[in-house]
Amino acid sequence: MRAVRLHSYHTQPVIEQVPEPTISGPLDVIVKIGGAGVCRTDLHIIEEQWADKSGVVLPYTIGHENAGWVAEIGAAVTNVAVGDTVILHPTPTCGLCQACRAGQDMHCTDNAFPGIDSDGGMAEFLRTSARACVKLESTTRPEDVAALADAGITAYHAVRKAVPLLYPGTVCVVIGAGGLGHIGIQCLDALTATTIVVVDRNPDALKLAEQLGAHHTVVADGSHVDAVLEMTGGVGAEVVLDFVAEQGAQQEGFAMTRRNGSYAVIGYGSNLDIPTIDIISTERNIIGNLVGTYNDLAELMVLAQAGKVTLHTRTYPLDGALDALADLDAGRVRGRAILVP
């Protein structure tokens, strides 16, 4: 089968022939990929940012946002059958550790992360586990939802955690209306009655944000922190969801957060430098977000299949993977890039 393989860091992946995956355990599931999302994390992987954390051995197949059709199942699999349409939770898990039993799948002590620490889904087939499969309606096209497996679940997870803080009358600032942010806006609109303020430097992204549920938009032109503070009576927002968190956005996001508010970090790439006295004297919270739980993905798919959360996508053939990565890196992709084998 064809696969997008990374042979060395700081160089482009190559598209080459590799053996198809096979069933090796009773709970294994082989999925024929119908859509594989291209994520900024893939760029970070190529730049070696994940090397120490993942421990992956090169070469390997990238791609951690995957959906498709069940092609083969292990002897003990009962929750899906051959031919089912599925979206895959990004971290196949053991189901037995305390984190799994508490529903915190992404903190499983024995999980894998295909596309990060093992072969991923930018290929024709992927081996995963029964626990990772969320069954979808047969009419759902995998290419339309694939990016929800990571970008979607990450955005939904961050919003879901913030829901108790976003009662009517509150303000939530969304920094970045791109691939993750445009999903977060829709999740906020579906789950809360908060006032949604979106900050982005791209006017086209802000126009999209307005169509998706933003009540106010602010151009990130250097005066945006003051604009948000003025909009909130000088006190800042109850919650700031930072889908950028680099190139200064992380400092600005904290500055937009009110006393006793919560600054949620979803994007990454730069350090957050805050005097500790500014944290304790205002009791502001800094919250990290890593993908999401199986239940988060299942709930998100209910919204997606009801048309309440939609992905703005641009599709590429699998052989066009390098073009998709280049377009993403250059900012030419609005929404998400999807590979369709």
Phi and psi restraints in degrees (value plus and minus 20) as a CYANA .aco file:
   2 ARG   PHI    -105.1   -65.1
   2 ARG   PSI     124.4   164.4
   3 ALA   PHI    -170.6  -130.6
   3 ALA   PSI     132.6   172.6
   4 VAL   PHI    -114.6   -74.6
   4 VAL   PSI      90.9   130.9
   5 ARG   PHI    -136.8   -96.8
   5 ARG   PSI     114.8   154.8
   6 LEU   PHI    -117.4   -77.4
   6 LEU   PSI      98.2   138.2
   7 HIS   PHI    -117.7   -77.7
   7 HIS   PSI     -50.3   -10.3
   8 SER   PHI    -174.8  -134.8
   8 SER   PSI     131.3   171.3
   9 TYR   PHI     -92.3   -52.3
   9 TYR   PSI     133.4   173.4
  10 HIS   PHI      47.6    87.6
  10 HIS   PSI      -2.3    37.7
  11 THR   PHI    -152.5  -112.5
  11 THR   PSI     139.8   179.8
  12 GLN   PHI     -92.3   -52.3
  12 GLN   PSI     126.0   166.0
  13 PRO   PHI     -83.6   -43.6
  13 PRO   PSI     148.3   188.3
  14 VAL   PHI    -145.1  -105.1
  14 VAL   PSI     131.5   171.5
  15 ILE   PHI    -120.7   -80.7
  15 ILE   PSI      98.6   138.6
  16 GLU   PHI    -165.2  -125.2
  16 GLU   PSI     148.5   188.5
  17 GLN   PHI    -104.9   -64.9
  17 GLN   PSI     112.0   152.0
  18 VAL   PHI    -157.0  -117.0
  18 VAL   PSI     141.5   181.5
  19 PRO   PHI     -84.6   -44.6
  19 PRO   PSI     127.5   167.5
  20 GLU   PHI     -89.6   -49.6
  20 GLU   PSI     125.8   165.8
  21 PRO   PHI     -87.9   -47.9
  21 PRO   PSI     135.6   175.6
  22 THR   PHI    -149.1  -109.1
  22 THR   PSI     139.2   179.2
  23 ILE   PHI     -87.8   -47.8
  23 ILE   PSI     107.9   147.9
  24 SER   PHI    -144.1  -104.1
  24 SER   PSI     -28.7    11.3
  25 GLY   PHI    -165.6  -125.6
  25 GLY   PSI     141.8   181.8
  26 PRO   PHI     -85.6   -45.6
  26 PRO   PSI     -41.3    -1.3
  27 LEU   PHI    -125.1   -85.1
  27 LEU   PSI      -9.2    30.8
  28 ASP   PHI     -92.4   -52.4
  28 ASP   PSI     129.2   169.2
  29 VAL   PHI    -154.8  -114.8
  29 VAL   PSI     109.1   149.1
  30 ILE   PHI    -117.7   -77.7
  30 ILE   PSI     106.7   146.7
  31 VAL   PHI    -134.4   -94.4
  31 VAL   PSI     109.7   149.7
  32 LYS   PHI    -100.0   -60.0
  32 LYS   PSI      96.7   136.7
  33 ILE   PHI     -91.3   -51.3
  33 ILE   PSI     107.4   147.4
  34 GLY   PHI    -128.4   -88.4
  34 GLY   PSI     -33.8     6.2
  35 GLY   PHI    -185.7  -145.7
  35 GLY   PSI     111.7   151.7
  36 ALA   PHI    -149.0  -109.0
  36 ALA   PSI      97.5   137.5
  37 GLY   PHI     -91.9   -51.9
  37 GLY   PSI     126.7   166.7
  38 VAL   PHI    -126.5   -86.5
  38 VAL   PSI      97.5   137.5
  39 CYS   PHI    -137.0   -97.0
  39 CYS   PSI     135.2   175.2
  40 ARG   PHI     -81.5   -41.5
  40 ARG   PSI     -46.9    -6.9
  41 THR   PHI     -80.2   -40.2
  41 THR   PSI     -52.4   -12.4
  42 ASP   PHI     -81.3   -41.3
  42 ASP   PSI     -58.0   -18.0
  43 LEU   PHI     -85.5   -45.5
  43 LEU   PSI     -60.0   -20.0
  44 HIS   PHI     -86.2   -46.2
  44 HIS   PSI     -55.1   -15.1
  45 ILE   PHI     -81.9   -41.9
  45 ILE   PSI     -67.3   -27.3
  46 ILE   PHI     -80.3   -40.3
  46 ILE   PSI     -53.9   -13.9
  47 GLU   PHI    -100.3   -60.3
  47 GLU   PSI     -17.3    22.7
  48 GLU   PHI      56.8    96.8
  48 GLU   PSI      -6.4    33.6
  49 GLN   PHI     -88.1   -48.1
  49 GLN   PSI     -45.4    -5.4
  50 TRP   PHI    -120.1   -80.1
  50 TRP   PSI     -21.2    18.8
  51 ALA   PHI     -76.9   -36.9
  51 ALA   PSI     -68.0   -28.0
  52 ASP   PHI     -89.8   -49.8
  52 ASP   PSI     -54.2   -14.2
  53 LYS   PHI     -97.7   -57.7
  53 LYS   PSI     -57.1   -17.1
  54 SER   PHI    -106.2   -66.2
  54 SER   PSI     -54.4   -14.4
  55 GLY   PHI      46.6    86.6
  55 GLY   PSI      -0.8    39.2
  56 VAL   PHI     -87.9   -47.9
  56 VAL   PSI     128.4   168.4
  57 VAL   PHI    -121.4   -81.4
  57 VAL   PSI     103.0   143.0
  58 LEU   PHI    -102.0   -62.0
  58 LEU   PSI     129.5   169.5
  59 PRO   PHI    -102.1   -62.1
  59 PRO   PSI     137.6   177.6
  60 TYR   PHI    -176.2  -136.2
  60 TYR   PSI     147.4   187.4
  61 THR   PHI    -111.4   -71.4
  61 THR   PSI     106.5   146.5
  62 ILE   PHI    -107.6   -67.6
  62 ILE   PSI     155.7   195.7
  63 GLY   PHI      93.5   133.5
  63 GLY   PSI      87.4   127.4
  64 HIS   PHI    -141.8  -101.8
  64 HIS   PSI      -9.4    30.6
  65 GLU   PHI    -139.8   -99.8
  65 GLU   PSI      78.8   118.8
  66 ASN   PHI    -154.0  -114.0
  66 ASN   PSI     121.8   161.8
  67 ALA   PHI    -167.0  -127.0
  67 ALA   PSI     136.6   176.6
  68 GLY   PHI     155.5   195.5
  68 GLY   PSI    -165.8  -125.8
  69 TRP   PHI    -147.3  -107.3
  69 TRP   PSI     119.2   159.2
  70 VAL   PHI     -85.7   -45.7
  70 VAL   PSI     104.6   144.6
  71 ALA   PHI    -123.8   -83.8
  71 ALA   PSI     -49.3    -9.3
  72 GLU   PHI    -180.4  -140.4
  72 GLU   PSI     127.2   167.2
  73 ILE   PHI    -151.5  -111.5
  73 ILE   PSI     133.8   173.8
  74 GLY   PHI     -95.1   -55.1
  74 GLY   PSI     149.9   189.9
  75 ALA   PHI     -84.3   -44.3
  75 ALA   PSI     -44.7    -4.7
  76 ALA   PHI    -122.3   -82.3
  76 ALA   PSI     -16.1    23.9
  77 VAL   PHI     -98.2   -58.2
  77 VAL   PSI     106.4   146.4
  78 THR   PHI    -146.2  -106.2
  78 THR   PSI     -33.4     6.6
  79 ASN   PHI    -107.3   -67.3
  79 ASN   PSI     -36.2     3.8
  80 VAL   PHI    -158.6  -118.6
  80 VAL   PSI     138.9   178.9
  81 ALA   PHI    -149.5  -109.5
  81 ALA   PSI     142.0   182.0
  82 VAL   PHI     -76.8   -36.8
  82 VAL   PSI     111.6   151.6
  83 GLY   PHI      79.8   119.8
  83 GLY   PSI     -37.3     2.7
  84 ASP   PHI     -84.5   -44.5
  84 ASP   PSI     124.0   164.0
  85 THR   PHI    -105.2   -65.2
  85 THR   PSI     110.9   150.9
  86 VAL   PHI    -159.6  -119.6
  86 VAL   PSI     132.3   172.3
  87 ILE   PHI    -134.7   -94.7
  87 ILE   PSI     126.8   166.8
  88 LEU   PHI    -129.3   -89.3
  88 LEU   PSI     103.1   143.1
  89 HIS   PHI     -77.9   -37.9
  89 HIS   PSI     116.3   156.3
  90 PRO   PHI     -87.5   -47.5
  90 PRO   PSI     -37.3     2.7
  91 THR   PHI    -144.3  -104.3
  91 THR   PSI      75.4   115.4
  92 PRO   PHI     -76.1   -36.1
  92 PRO   PSI     114.7   154.7
  93 THR   PHI    -147.5  -107.5
  93 THR   PSI     149.8   189.8
  94 CYS   PHI    -102.8   -62.8
  94 CYS   PSI     -51.7   -11.7
  95 GLY   PHI      61.3   101.3
  95 GLY   PSI     -22.6    17.4
  96 LEU   PHI    -134.2   -94.2
  96 LEU   PSI     -44.9    -4.9
  97 CYS   PHI     -94.9   -54.9
  97 CYS   PSI     149.8   189.8
  98 GLN   PHI     -80.8   -40.8
  98 GLN   PSI     -60.8   -20.8
  99 ALA   PHI     -81.9   -41.9
  99 ALA   PSI     -64.9   -24.9
 100 CYS   PHI     -82.4   -42.4
 100 CYS   PSI     -64.1   -24.1
 101 ARG   PHI     -88.5   -48.5
 101 ARG   PSI     -43.0    -3.0
 102 ALA   PHI    -108.1   -68.1
 102 ALA   PSI     -21.3    18.7
 103 GLY   PHI      63.0   103.0
 103 GLY   PSI      -6.0    34.0
 104 GLN   PHI    -121.8   -81.8
 104 GLN   PSI      44.7    84.7
 105 ASP   PHI     -71.8   -31.8
 105 ASP   PSI     -61.0   -21.0
 106 MET   PHI     -90.7   -50.7
 106 MET   PSI     -27.3    12.7
 107 HIS   PHI    -128.1   -88.1
 107 HIS   PSI      -3.4    36.6
 108 CYS   PHI     -73.5   -33.5
 108 CYS   PSI     118.1   158.1
 109 THR   PHI     -97.7   -57.7
 109 THR   PSI     -29.9    10.1
 110 ASP   PHI    -156.1  -116.1
 110 ASP   PSI      23.5    63.5
 111 ASN   PHI    -113.4   -73.4
 111 ASN   PSI     148.1   188.1
 112 ALA   PHI    -141.4  -101.4
 112 ALA   PSI     146.2   186.2
 113 PHE   PHI    -159.5  -119.5
 113 PHE   PSI      58.7    98.7
 114 PRO   PHI     -72.0   -32.0
 114 PRO   PSI     112.3   152.3
 115 GLY   PHI      75.2   115.2
 115 GLY   PSI     -37.8     2.2
 116 ILE   PHI    -131.5   -91.5
 116 ILE   PSI     -77.2   -37.2
 117 ASP   PHI    -133.2   -93.2
 117 ASP   PSI     -17.2    22.8
 118 SER   PHI    -178.7  -138.7
 118 SER   PSI     155.5   195.5
 119 ASP   PHI     -78.1   -38.1
 119 ASP   PSI     111.5   151.5
 120 GLY   PHI    -125.1   -85.1
 120 GLY   PSI    -178.0  -138.0
 121 GLY   PHI    -124.2   -84.2
 121 GLY   PSI     -12.6    27.4
 122 MET   PHI     -98.5   -58.5
 122 MET   PSI      47.8    87.8
 123 ALA   PHI    -181.7  -141.7
 123 ALA   PSI     159.3   199.3
 124 GLU   PHI    -101.1   -61.1
 124 GLU   PSI     -47.9    -7.9
 125 PHE   PHI    -159.9  -119.9
 125 PHE   PSI     134.3   174.3
 126 LEU   PHI    -160.9  -120.9
 126 LEU   PSI     117.6   157.6
 127 ARG   PHI    -114.5   -74.5
 127 ARG   PSI     108.4   148.4
 128 THR   PHI    -156.1  -116.1
 128 THR   PSI    -180.7  -140.7
 129 SER   PHI    -142.1  -102.1
 129 SER   PSI     141.3   181.3
 130 ALA   PHI     -78.8   -38.8
 130 ALA   PSI     -55.3   -15.3
 131 ARG   PHI     -86.4   -46.4
 131 ARG   PSI     -40.0     0.0
 132 ALA   PHI    -108.0   -68.0
 132 ALA   PSI     -32.0     8.0
 133 CYS   PHI    -108.6   -68.6
 133 CYS   PSI     103.6   143.6
 134 VAL   PHI    -127.9   -87.9
 134 VAL   PSI      95.9   135.9
 135 LYS   PHI     -93.4   -53.4
 135 LYS   PSI     116.5   156.5
 136 LEU   PHI    -135.6   -95.6
 136 LEU   PSI     146.9   186.9
 137 GLU   PHI     -81.4   -41.4
 137 GLU   PSI     123.9   163.9
 138 SER   PHI     -84.5   -44.5
 138 SER   PSI     -40.5    -0.5
 139 THR   PHI    -102.6   -62.6
 139 THR   PSI     -29.6    10.4
 140 THR   PHI     -92.4   -52.4
 140 THR   PSI     111.2   151.2
 141 ARG   PHI    -109.3   -69.3
 141 ARG   PSI     102.0   142.0
 142 PRO   PHI     -72.5   -32.5
 142 PRO   PSI     -57.0   -17.0
 143 GLU   PHI     -85.1   -45.1
 143 GLU   PSI     -43.0    -3.0
 144 ASP   PHI     -99.9   -59.9
 144 ASP   PSI     -39.7     0.3
 145 VAL   PHI    -143.7  -103.7
 145 VAL   PSI     -26.9    13.1
 146 ALA   PHI     -71.4   -31.4
 146 ALA   PSI     -63.4   -23.4
 147 ALA   PHI     -87.8   -47.8
 147 ALA   PSI     -35.6     4.4
 148 LEU   PHI     -87.3   -47.3
 148 LEU   PSI     -37.4     2.6
 149 ALA   PHI     -86.8   -46.8
 149 ALA   PSI     -42.6    -2.6
 150 ASP   PHI    -151.5  -111.5
 150 ASP   PSI     -81.7   -41.7
 151 ALA   PHI     -77.0   -37.0
 151 ALA   PSI     -65.4   -25.4
 152 GLY   PHI     -87.0   -47.0
 152 GLY   PSI     -68.5   -28.5
 153 ILE   PHI     -86.1   -46.1
 153 ILE   PSI     -53.8   -13.8
 154 THR   PHI     -86.2   -46.2
 154 THR   PSI     -66.6   -26.6
 155 ALA   PHI     -84.1   -44.1
 155 ALA   PSI     -64.1   -24.1
 156 TYR   PHI     -83.7   -43.7
 156 TYR   PSI     -63.2   -23.2
 157 HIS   PHI     -78.2   -38.2
 157 HIS   PSI     -64.7   -24.7
 158 ALA   PHI     -84.6   -44.6
 158 ALA   PSI     -63.0   -23.0
 159 VAL   PHI     -86.3   -46.3
 159 VAL   PSI     -63.5   -23.5
 160 ARG   PHI     -78.7   -38.7
 160 ARG   PSI     -59.1   -19.1
 161 LYS   PHI     -88.2   -48.2
 161 LYS   PSI     -49.7    -9.7
 162 ALA   PHI    -106.8   -66.8
 162 ALA   PSI     -34.1     5.9
 163 VAL   PHI     -70.8   -30.8
 163 VAL   PSI     -65.4   -25.4
 164 PRO   PHI     -82.0   -42.0
 164 PRO   PSI     -39.7     0.3
 165 LEU   PHI    -111.0   -71.0
 165 LEU   PSI     -31.0     9.0
 166 LEU   PHI    -130.2   -90.2
 166 LEU   PSI      39.5    79.5
 167 TYR   PHI     -96.2   -56.2
 167 TYR   PSI     146.4   186.4
 168 PRO   PHI     -75.7   -35.7
 168 PRO   PSI     115.8   155.8
 169 GLY   PHI      80.2   120.2
 169 GLY   PSI     -30.1     9.9
 170 THR   PHI    -107.8   -67.8
 170 THR   PSI     149.5   189.5
 171 VAL   PHI    -144.8  -104.8
 171 VAL   PSI     113.8   153.8
 172 CYS   PHI    -140.4  -100.4
 172 CYS   PSI     104.0   144.0
 173 VAL   PHI    -116.8   -76.8
 173 VAL   PSI     110.6   150.6
 174 VAL   PHI    -128.9   -88.9
 174 VAL   PSI      98.0   138.0
 175 ILE   PHI    -116.6   -76.6
 175 ILE   PSI      93.8   133.8
 176 GLY   PHI      76.8   116.8
 176 GLY   PSI      94.6   134.6
 177 ALA   PHI    -129.7   -89.7
 177 ALA   PSI      11.8    51.8
 178 GLY   PHI    -109.0   -69.0
 178 GLY   PSI    -157.9  -117.9
 179 GLY   PHI     -77.3   -37.3
 179 GLY   PSI     -63.9   -23.9
 180 LEU   PHI    -108.3   -68.3
 180 LEU   PSI     -62.6   -22.6
 181 GLY   PHI     -79.5   -39.5
 181 GLY   PSI     -59.1   -19.1
 182 HIS   PHI     -88.9   -48.9
 182 HIS   PSI     -42.9    -2.9
 183 ILE   PHI     -97.8   -57.8
 183 ILE   PSI     -62.4   -22.4
 184 GLY   PHI     -78.5   -38.5
 184 GLY   PSI     -59.2   -19.2
 185 ILE   PHI     -80.3   -40.3
 185 ILE   PSI     -64.9   -24.9
 186 GLN   PHI     -86.0   -46.0
 186 GLN   PSI     -58.2   -18.2
 187 CYS   PHI     -85.4   -45.4
 187 CYS   PSI     -62.1   -22.1
 188 LEU   PHI     -80.2   -40.2
 188 LEU   PSI     -63.2   -23.2
 189 ASP   PHI     -84.7   -44.7
 189 ASP   PSI     -56.0   -16.0
 190 ALA   PHI     -98.5   -58.5
 190 ALA   PSI     -50.6   -10.6
 191 LEU   PHI    -128.2   -88.2
 191 LEU   PSI     -33.3     6.7
 192 THR   PHI    -155.6  -115.6
 192 THR   PSI     148.9   188.9
 193 ALA   PHI    -132.7   -92.7
 193 ALA   PSI      -0.3    39.7
 194 THR   PHI     -91.0   -51.0
 194 THR   PSI     141.6   181.6
 195 THR   PHI    -105.5   -65.5
 195 THR   PSI     102.3   142.3
 196 ILE   PHI    -118.7   -78.7
 196 ILE   PSI     100.1   140.1
 197 VAL   PHI    -134.6   -94.6
 197 VAL   PSI     103.9   143.9
 198 VAL   PHI    -132.4   -92.4
 198 VAL   PSI     112.1   152.1
 199 VAL   PHI    -136.2   -96.2
 199 VAL   PSI     106.2   146.2
 200 ASP   PHI    -177.3  -137.3
 200 ASP   PSI     132.0   172.0
 201 ARG   PHI    -105.0   -65.0
 201 ARG   PSI     -31.6     8.4
 202 ASN   PHI    -119.5   -79.5
 202 ASN   PSI      94.4   134.4
 203 PRO   PHI     -78.6   -38.6
 203 PRO   PSI     -54.1   -14.1
 204 ASP   PHI     -86.5   -46.5
 204 ASP   PSI     -58.2   -18.2
 205 ALA   PHI     -84.3   -44.3
 205 ALA   PSI     -56.5   -16.5
 206 LEU   PHI     -89.4   -49.4
 206 LEU   PSI     -54.6   -14.6
 207 LYS   PHI     -83.4   -43.4
 207 LYS   PSI     -62.1   -22.1
 208 LEU   PHI     -83.4   -43.4
 208 LEU   PSI     -61.1   -21.1
 209 ALA   PHI     -78.3   -38.3
 209 ALA   PSI     -60.7   -20.7
 210 GLU   PHI     -82.9   -42.9
 210 GLU   PSI     -59.3   -19.3
 211 GLN   PHI     -87.7   -47.7
 211 GLN   PSI     -46.7    -6.7
 212 LEU   PHI    -113.4   -73.4
 212 LEU   PSI     -24.4    15.6
 213 GLY   PHI     110.7   150.7
 213 GLY   PSI     -22.4    17.6
 214 ALA   PHI     -86.8   -46.8
 214 ALA   PSI     116.5   156.5
 215 HIS   PHI    -106.6   -66.6
 215 HIS   PSI     -52.1   -12.1
 216 HIS   PHI    -160.9  -120.9
 216 HIS   PSI     127.9   167.9
 217 THR   PHI    -148.4  -108.4
 217 THR   PSI     128.2   168.2
 218 VAL   PHI    -154.6  -114.6
 218 VAL   PSI     106.0   146.0
 219 VAL   PHI     -94.8   -54.8
 219 VAL   PSI     109.7   149.7
 220 ALA   PHI     -98.7   -58.7
 220 ALA   PSI      63.3   103.3
 221 ASP   PHI    -136.6   -96.6
 221 ASP   PSI      -6.1    33.9
 222 GLY   PHI      84.0   124.0
 222 GLY   PSI     -42.1    -2.1
 223 SER   PHI    -128.4   -88.4
 223 SER   PSI      -9.1    30.9
 224 HIS   PHI     -90.9   -50.9
 224 HIS   PSI     -52.1   -12.1
 225 VAL   PHI     -83.3   -43.3
 225 VAL   PSI     -67.0   -27.0
 226 ASP   PHI     -82.0   -42.0
 226 ASP   PSI     -56.6   -16.6
 227 ALA   PHI     -84.7   -44.7
 227 ALA   PSI     -61.9   -21.9
 228 VAL   PHI     -87.4   -47.4
 228 VAL   PSI     -62.2   -22.2
 229 LEU   PHI     -82.6   -42.6
 229 LEU   PSI     -61.8   -21.8
 230 GLU   PHI     -83.1   -43.1
 230 GLU   PSI     -59.6   -19.6
 231 MET   PHI     -84.4   -44.4
 231 MET   PSI     -47.8    -7.8
 232 THR   PHI    -125.1   -85.1
 232 THR   PSI       3.3    43.3
 233 GLY   PHI      48.2    88.2
 233 GLY   PSI       4.2    44.2
 234 GLY   PHI      66.9   106.9
 234 GLY   PSI     -21.3    18.7
 235 VAL   PHI    -123.1   -83.1
 235 VAL   PSI     -40.5    -0.5
 236 GLY   PHI      74.8   114.8
 236 GLY   PSI     158.0   198.0
 237 ALA   PHI    -113.0   -73.0
 237 ALA   PSI     129.9   169.9
 238 GLU   PHI     -82.6   -42.6
 238 GLU   PSI     -58.3   -18.3
 239 VAL   PHI    -157.2  -117.2
 239 VAL   PSI     117.0   157.0
 240 VAL   PHI    -139.9   -99.9
 240 VAL   PSI     103.3   143.3
 241 LEU   PHI    -123.5   -83.5
 241 LEU   PSI      90.8   130.8
 242 ASP   PHI    -120.4   -80.4
 242 ASP   PSI      83.2   123.2
 243 PHE   PHI    -111.1   -71.1
 243 PHE   PSI     -12.6    27.4
 244 VAL   PHI    -132.5   -92.5
 244 VAL   PSI     -87.5   -47.5
 245 ALA   PHI      36.6    76.6
 245 ALA   PSI      16.0    56.0
 246 GLU   PHI    -173.9  -133.9
 246 GLU   PSI     147.2   187.2
 247 GLN   PHI      36.4    76.4
 247 GLN   PSI      14.9    54.9
 248 GLY   PHI      75.9   115.9
 248 GLY   PSI     -36.2     3.8
 249 ALA   PHI     -80.4   -40.4
 249 ALA   PSI     -53.2   -13.2
 250 GLN   PHI     -87.0   -47.0
 250 GLN   PSI     -56.3   -16.3
 251 GLN   PHI     -90.2   -50.2
 251 GLN   PSI     -60.4   -20.4
 252 GLU   PHI     -87.0   -47.0
 252 GLU   PSI     -58.1   -18.1
 253 GLY   PHI     -81.5   -41.5
 253 GLY   PSI     -63.8   -23.8
 254 PHE   PHI     -83.6   -43.6
 254 PHE   PSI     -58.2   -18.2
 255 ALA   PHI     -87.1   -47.1
 255 ALA   PSI     -44.2    -4.2
 256 MET   PHI    -103.4   -63.4
 256 MET   PSI     -27.3    12.7
 257 THR   PHI    -109.2   -69.2
 257 THR   PSI     112.6   152.6
 258 ARG   PHI     -95.7   -55.7
 258 ARG   PSI     151.9   191.9
 259 ARG   PHI     -78.2   -38.2
 259 ARG   PSI     116.6   156.6
 260 ASN   PHI      43.1    83.1
 260 ASN   PSI      -2.7    37.3
 261 GLY   PHI    -110.1   -70.1
 261 GLY   PSI    -199.8  -159.8
 262 SER   PHI    -148.1  -108.1
 262 SER   PSI     105.4   145.4
 263 TYR   PHI    -123.2   -83.2
 263 TYR   PSI      92.2   132.2
 264 ALA   PHI    -121.8   -81.8
 264 ALA   PSI     104.6   144.6
 265 VAL   PHI    -117.8   -77.8
 265 VAL   PSI     100.6   140.6
 266 ILE   PHI    -138.1   -98.1
 266 ILE   PSI     -68.5   -28.5
 267 GLY   PHI     -93.3   -53.3
 267 GLY   PSI     152.4   192.4
 268 TYR   PHI    -177.8  -137.8
 268 TYR   PSI     145.6   185.6
 269 GLY   PHI     129.7   169.7
 269 GLY   PSI     -41.8    -1.8
 270 SER   PHI    -152.8  -112.8
 270 SER   PSI     147.7   187.7
 271 ASN   PHI    -106.4   -66.4
 271 ASN   PSI     130.9   170.9
 272 LEU   PHI    -123.4   -83.4
 272 LEU   PSI      97.2   137.2
 273 ASP   PHI    -134.1   -94.1
 273 ASP   PSI      81.5   121.5
 274 ILE   PHI    -151.5  -111.5
 274 ILE   PSI     108.3   148.3
 275 PRO   PHI     -79.1   -39.1
 275 PRO   PSI     112.1   152.1
 276 THR   PHI     -80.0   -40.0
 276 THR   PSI     -49.5    -9.5
 277 ILE   PHI     -85.1   -45.1
 277 ILE   PSI     -48.7    -8.7
 278 ASP   PHI     -91.6   -51.6
 278 ASP   PSI     -44.2    -4.2
 279 ILE   PHI     -99.9   -59.9
 279 ILE   PSI     -70.1   -30.1
 280 ILE   PHI     -92.8   -52.8
 280 ILE   PSI     -53.6   -13.6
 281 SER   PHI     -93.6   -53.6
 281 SER   PSI     -38.7     1.3
 282 THR   PHI    -135.6   -95.6
 282 THR   PSI     -25.2    14.8
 283 GLU   PHI      32.7    72.7
 283 GLU   PSI      19.2    59.2
 284 ARG   PHI    -102.6   -62.6
 284 ARG   PSI     125.3   165.3
 285 ASN   PHI    -123.5   -83.5
 285 ASN   PSI     121.0   161.0
 286 ILE   PHI    -134.9   -94.9
 286 ILE   PSI     100.5   140.5
 287 ILE   PHI    -141.9  -101.9
 287 ILE   PSI     105.2   145.2
 288 GLY   PHI    -108.5   -68.5
 288 GLY   PSI     132.6   172.6
 289 ASN   PHI    -156.8  -116.8
 289 ASN   PSI     103.4   143.4
 290 LEU   PHI    -143.0  -103.0
 290 LEU   PSI      95.7   135.7
 291 VAL   PHI      13.6    53.6
 291 VAL   PSI    -145.7  -105.7
 292 GLY   PHI    -194.3  -154.3
 292 GLY   PSI    -197.5  -157.5
 293 THR   PHI    -109.1   -69.1
 293 THR   PSI     148.8   188.8
 294 TYR   PHI     -78.3   -38.3
 294 TYR   PSI     -62.7   -22.7
 295 ASN   PHI     -84.0   -44.0
 295 ASN   PSI     -56.4   -16.4
 296 ASP   PHI     -77.9   -37.9
 296 ASP   PSI     -65.6   -25.6
 297 LEU   PHI     -87.3   -47.3
 297 LEU   PSI     -61.4   -21.4
 298 ALA   PHI     -82.6   -42.6
 298 ALA   PSI     -62.5   -22.5
 299 GLU   PHI     -85.5   -45.5
 299 GLU   PSI     -62.0   -22.0
 300 LEU   PHI     -81.6   -41.6
 300 LEU   PSI     -58.3   -18.3
 301 MET   PHI     -88.7   -48.7
 301 MET   PSI     -47.9    -7.9
 302 VAL   PHI     -82.8   -42.8
 302 VAL   PSI     -64.9   -24.9
 303 LEU   PHI     -84.3   -44.3
 303 LEU   PSI     -61.7   -21.7
 304 ALA   PHI     -85.7   -45.7
 304 ALA   PSI     -64.9   -24.9
 305 GLN   PHI     -92.9   -52.9
 305 GLN   PSI     -36.2     3.8
 306 ALA   PHI    -110.6   -70.6
 306 ALA   PSI     -20.4    19.6
 307 GLY   PHI      60.0   100.0
 307 GLY   PSI      -8.0    32.0
 308 LYS   PHI    -107.7   -67.7
 308 LYS   PSI     -38.9     1.1
 309 VAL   PHI    -152.0  -112.0
 309 VAL   PSI     100.8   140.8
 310 THR   PHI    -145.1  -105.1
 310 THR   PSI     130.5   170.5
 311 LEU   PHI    -119.0   -79.0
 311 LEU   PSI     115.0   155.0
 312 HIS   PHI    -113.0   -73.0
 312 HIS   PSI      95.4   135.4
 313 THR   PHI    -147.7  -107.7
 313 THR   PSI     140.9   180.9
 314 ARG   PHI    -153.3  -113.3
 314 ARG   PSI     102.0   142.0
 315 THR   PHI    -116.1   -76.1
 315 THR   PSI     130.1   170.1
 316 TYR   PHI    -156.6  -116.6
 316 TYR   PSI     128.9   168.9
 317 PRO   PHI     -88.7   -48.7
 317 PRO   PSI     140.1   180.1
 318 LEU   PHI     -76.0   -36.0
 318 LEU   PSI     -57.7   -17.7
 319 ASP   PHI     -88.0   -48.0
 319 ASP   PSI     -31.9     8.1
 320 GLY   PHI    -117.9   -77.9
 320 GLY   PSI      -0.9    39.1
 321 ALA   PHI     -78.1   -38.1
 321 ALA   PSI     -60.3   -20.3
 322 LEU   PHI     -87.3   -47.3
 322 LEU   PSI     -55.0   -15.0
 323 ASP   PHI     -84.8   -44.8
 323 ASP   PSI     -61.5   -21.5
 324 ALA   PHI     -83.3   -43.3
 324 ALA   PSI     -63.0   -23.0
 325 LEU   PHI     -84.1   -44.1
 325 LEU   PSI     -61.4   -21.4
 326 ALA   PHI     -86.6   -46.6
 326 ALA   PSI     -61.3   -21.3
 327 ASP   PHI     -84.7   -44.7
 327 ASP   PSI     -60.6   -20.6
 328 LEU   PHI     -83.4   -43.4
 328 LEU   PSI     -65.1   -25.1
 329 ASP   PHI     -83.2   -43.2
 329 ASP   PSI     -53.5   -13.5
 330 ALA   PHI    -108.8   -68.8
 330 ALA   PSI     -19.7    20.3
 331 GLY   PHI      56.8    96.8
 331 GLY   PSI       2.7    42.7
 332 ARG   PHI    -111.7   -71.7
 332 ARG   PSI     -20.8    19.2
 333 VAL   PHI    -123.7   -83.7
 333 VAL   PSI      99.9   139.9
 334 ARG   PHI    -114.6   -74.6
 334 ARG   PSI     100.2   140.2
 335 GLY   PHI      68.4   108.4
 335 GLY   PSI    -147.5  -107.5
 336 ARG   PHI    -146.8  -106.8
 336 ARG   PSI     123.3   163.3
 337 ALA   PHI    -111.7   -71.7
 337 ALA   PSI     115.8   155.8
 338 ILE   PHI    -147.8  -107.8
 338 ILE   PSI     109.5   149.5
 339 LEU   PHI    -109.8   -69.8
 339 LEU   PSI     114.1   154.1
 340 VAL   PHI    -141.0  -101.0
 340 VAL   PSI      83.9   123.9
